[in-house]
Amino acid sequence: MWSCCVAETGNEVNMTKTMGLATLDEQSGGDEKVFEAEINTNGDPSLGLTLDLADEELVLIREASGAAGNWTGGSNHLKVYDAIVSVNGDSVDSKDISSKLRLNEGVKKIGLGICRPVLTEVKVSKPGDLGITINYKKSSLGIWIATLKEGLVKKWNDENPDKAVRPHDRIIAVNGFSGDSAEIVDKLRAKTDTVTLMVMHYPK
């Protein structure tokens, strides 16, 4: 079992046009999974970020330039798919992050709590239902797991607790195919003996 819902693209907030992020290939490595990024704003609360707000519970970075793109914490820097979980210590989600950033207009520094996803491979064999409900928007970064019930994915989680996935994680490829959200859903519908999912898992 799986189902999906396609919504309009109105929740993508573009605060800048210039891309300055690490590529997906750089997403693995020994970086901290949860960390604080203190960014010098020069009075601009936008920070030069483009955010994916498709999932109301999770704020994802899709592009960065300016202050955000230039930030480094040692060898660390902001990457595509990083989640912003707090602003100056206050928890945020897609419904309130824009207002919380605006409240900091004129300040010299803004602290962003960042949760870095772990790229996880989930491989299951049919017959059986996946047991997930998925959601996406046309411009979202991949598709996300909305609910998780009894099925092949839950069985995977039980058998592989160190590689478990959960609601709000992003599926970015199916059986080796990565493309826009609608194309990923089409691959998920295809009848195959095995299903391999590449998932951005958020360990928070």
Disulfide bonds with the S-S distance in Angstrom:
none
